[in-house]
Amino acid sequence: MDEFLFKGRTLLSETDYDIIQKVLSGDKGSFAHLVDRHGEKAMTLAMRILKNKQDAEEALQDAFIRAYNALPRFEWKASFSTWFYRIVYNVCVSALERRPGEVFVSVDEESSDGEKLREVESGAPLPDAAYESAEAQKIVHEEIERLPDVYGATFALFVVQEMSYQEIVEVTGLPLGTIKARLFRARTMLKDALVRRLGEGAGVRKSKEIAA
């Protein structure tokens, strides 16, 4: 496995399907192209959950090994990326829950406030000041890192992986209402933190425009 982890060069003309067919046909080295294509975003997700680089790297290596071994059973009921990020998510949550005193909480997050939940559809706005300087961008990233694990992971799937609600449901196994509630709370927490540190600003931008 080590001979191709993080060493491939993905051809833009090749789809995930093309690469997987090569691997299944015996070209094991082609799996490195999938690592190149999905590794960076998967690492971001792992960091959002584990908040420790070494733990995230170990979890990601484990996830790639599991994905490689499971490729013959992959049935394309979802995209490869959705299937793979579910593996990453599960590996990271398991690693987190093995830490003494750590619990990846799953409380009842269904919002009874329909208006608030609908705000998720358009995105809780963030101050324009967050985009005005390199220092402000640094603050944005710091506050994203400070989001609690349970919200940061969902936020990363939505913003970094650019997944739809349904794809996040497939990755996490959580109800749609819980996903929407977590995104709303993550945005609200992030907005409040940025307002405290950057001020109200002259206008707003949607949180989904942030490159985490």
C-alpha positions as CSV (number, residue, x, y, z in Angstrom):
1,M,0.0,0.0,0.0
2,D,2.8,2.4,0.9
3,E,4.2,2.3,-2.6
4,F,1.4,4.4,-4.1
5,L,0.0,6.4,-1.2
6,F,0.3,10.1,-2.0
7,K,2.6,9.5,-5.0
8,G,0.3,9.4,-7.9
9,R,-0.4,12.0,-10.7
10,T,-4.0,12.1,-11.7
11,L,-4.9,12.5,-15.3
12,L,-7.7,15.0,-15.6
13,S,-9.3,13.1,-18.5
14,E,-9.7,10.0,-16.3
15,T,-12.9,9.6,-14.2
16,D,-13.0,7.8,-10.9
17,Y,-14.7,5.0,-12.7
18,D,-11.8,4.7,-15.2
19,I,-9.2,4.6,-12.5
20,I,-11.1,2.0,-10.4
21,Q,-11.5,-0.2,-13.5
22,K,-7.7,-0.1,-13.9
23,V,-7.1,-1.0,-10.3
24,L,-9.6,-3.9,-10.5
25,S,-7.9,-5.1,-13.7
26,G,-4.6,-5.4,-11.8
27,D,-3.0,-2.0,-12.1
28,K,-2.7,-1.4,-8.4
29,G,-0.5,1.7,-8.8
30,S,-3.4,3.5,-10.4
31,F,-5.0,3.8,-7.0
32,A,-2.5,6.6,-6.3
33,H,-4.6,8.7,-8.8
34,L,-7.6,8.4,-6.5
35,V,-5.4,9.4,-3.5
36,D,-4.2,12.5,-5.4
37,R,-7.7,13.4,-6.4
38,H,-9.4,13.0,-3.0
39,G,-6.6,13.1,-0.5
40,E,-6.5,16.8,0.3
41,K,-10.2,17.2,0.9
42,A,-10.3,14.0,2.9
43,M,-7.5,15.3,5.0
44,T,-9.5,18.5,5.7
45,L,-12.4,16.4,6.9
46,A,-10.2,14.2,9.1
47,M,-8.7,17.4,10.6
48,R,-12.1,18.9,11.3
49,I,-13.1,15.8,13.3
50,L,-9.8,14.8,15.0
51,K,-8.1,18.3,15.2
52,N,-4.7,16.6,15.4
53,K,-2.5,16.3,12.3
54,Q,-0.9,13.0,13.2
55,D,-4.2,11.4,14.2
56,A,-5.8,12.7,11.0
57,E,-2.9,11.4,8.8
58,E,-3.2,7.9,10.4
59,A,-7.0,7.9,10.0
60,L,-6.7,8.9,6.4
61,Q,-4.1,6.2,5.7
62,D,-6.4,3.7,7.3
63,A,-9.4,4.9,5.3
64,F,-7.5,4.6,2.0
65,I,-6.4,1.1,2.9
66,R,-10.0,0.2,3.7
67,A,-11.2,1.7,0.5
68,Y,-8.6,-0.1,-1.6
69,N,-9.5,-3.4,0.0
70,A,-13.2,-2.8,-0.5
71,L,-13.0,-1.7,-4.1
72,P,-14.1,-5.1,-5.5
73,R,-17.3,-4.7,-3.5
74,F,-18.0,-1.2,-4.6
75,E,-21.3,-1.2,-6.5
76,W,-21.6,2.5,-7.7
77,K,-24.8,3.0,-5.8
78,A,-23.2,6.4,-4.9
79,S,-20.3,8.2,-6.3
80,F,-16.8,7.0,-5.3
81,S,-16.2,10.3,-3.4
82,T,-19.4,9.9,-1.3
83,W,-18.5,6.3,-0.6
84,F,-14.9,7.1,0.3
85,Y,-15.8,10.1,2.5
86,R,-18.2,7.8,4.4
87,I,-15.2,5.6,5.2
88,V,-13.1,8.5,6.2
89,Y,-15.9,9.9,8.4
90,N,-16.4,6.5,10.1
91,V,-12.7,5.9,10.7
92,C,-12.3,9.4,12.2
93,V,-15.4,9.1,14.5
94,S,-14.2,5.7,15.7
95,A,-10.7,7.2,16.4
96,L,-12.2,10.1,18.2
97,E,-14.4,7.9,20.4
98,R,-11.4,5.8,21.4
99,R,-9.9,8.9,23.1
100,P,-10.4,9.0,26.9
101,G,-13.4,11.2,27.7
102,E,-14.2,12.0,24.0
103,V,-17.7,11.5,22.7
104,F,-18.8,12.5,19.2
105,V,-22.1,13.8,20.4
106,S,-25.3,12.9,18.6
107,V,-28.0,14.9,20.5
108,D,-31.5,15.6,19.3
109,E,-30.7,18.5,16.9
110,E,-34.0,18.7,15.1
111,S,-34.9,22.4,15.2
112,S,-38.5,23.2,16.2
113,D,-38.0,26.6,14.7
114,G,-38.9,26.2,11.0
115,E,-37.8,29.7,10.1
116,K,-34.3,29.2,11.5
117,L,-34.0,25.8,9.8
118,R,-35.0,27.3,6.5
119,E,-32.1,29.8,6.8
120,V,-29.8,26.9,6.1
121,E,-31.0,26.8,2.6
122,S,-29.5,30.2,1.8
123,G,-26.8,30.2,4.3
124,A,-26.3,32.3,7.5
125,P,-24.4,35.4,6.3
126,L,-20.9,36.3,7.4
127,P,-19.3,39.7,7.6
128,D,-17.6,41.0,4.4
129,A,-14.7,42.1,6.6
130,A,-13.8,38.4,6.7
131,Y,-12.6,38.7,3.1
132,E,-10.7,42.0,3.3
133,S,-7.2,41.0,4.2
134,A,-4.9,38.0,4.7
135,E,-5.1,38.5,8.4
136,A,-8.9,38.4,8.3
137,Q,-8.7,35.2,6.2
138,K,-6.4,33.7,8.9
139,I,-9.0,34.6,11.5
140,V,-11.7,32.9,9.4
141,H,-9.7,29.7,9.3
142,E,-9.0,29.8,13.0
143,E,-12.6,30.1,13.9
144,I,-13.6,27.3,11.5
145,E,-11.0,25.1,13.3
146,R,-12.6,26.0,16.6
147,L,-16.0,24.7,15.7
148,P,-17.0,21.8,17.9
149,D,-16.2,18.4,16.2
150,V,-19.8,17.5,15.6
151,Y,-20.5,20.8,13.7
152,G,-17.1,21.1,12.1
153,A,-17.3,17.8,10.4
154,T,-20.7,18.5,8.8
155,F,-19.6,22.0,7.9
156,A,-16.5,20.6,6.1
157,L,-18.6,18.1,4.1
158,F,-20.9,20.9,3.0
159,V,-18.3,23.7,2.3
160,V,-15.1,21.9,1.5
161,Q,-16.4,18.7,-0.2
162,E,-19.3,20.8,-1.6
163,M,-21.7,17.9,-0.9
164,S,-25.5,18.2,-1.2
165,Y,-27.6,17.5,1.9
166,Q,-28.5,14.1,0.5
167,E,-24.8,13.2,0.0
168,I,-24.0,14.3,3.6
169,V,-26.9,12.0,4.8
170,E,-25.3,9.1,2.9
171,V,-21.8,9.9,4.4
172,T,-22.9,10.4,8.0
173,G,-26.0,8.2,8.3
174,L,-27.7,11.1,10.0
175,P,-31.3,12.3,9.4
176,L,-31.7,15.3,7.0
177,G,-33.1,17.4,9.7
178,T,-30.1,16.8,11.9
179,I,-27.7,17.8,9.1
180,K,-29.6,21.0,8.4
181,A,-29.7,21.9,12.1
182,R,-25.9,21.2,12.5
183,L,-25.1,23.4,9.5
184,F,-27.3,26.2,10.8
185,R,-25.6,26.0,14.2
186,A,-22.1,25.9,12.7
187,R,-22.9,29.0,10.5
188,T,-24.4,30.8,13.5
189,M,-21.4,30.0,15.7
190,L,-19.0,31.0,13.0
191,K,-20.8,34.3,12.2
192,D,-20.9,35.3,15.9
193,A,-17.2,34.5,16.3
194,L,-16.3,36.5,13.2
195,V,-18.4,39.5,14.2
196,R,-16.7,39.5,17.6
197,R,-13.3,39.5,16.0
198,L,-13.8,41.4,12.8
199,G,-16.8,43.7,13.5
200,E,-20.1,43.8,11.6
201,G,-18.6,44.9,8.3
202,A,-20.4,46.8,5.5
203,G,-22.2,43.7,4.1
204,V,-22.4,40.0,4.2
205,R,-21.4,36.9,2.1
206,K,-22.7,33.4,2.4
207,S,-20.7,30.9,4.4
208,K,-20.6,28.4,1.6
209,E,-18.2,30.8,-0.3
210,I,-15.5,30.2,2.4
211,A,-12.7,28.0,1.2
212,A,-11.9,26.0,4.3
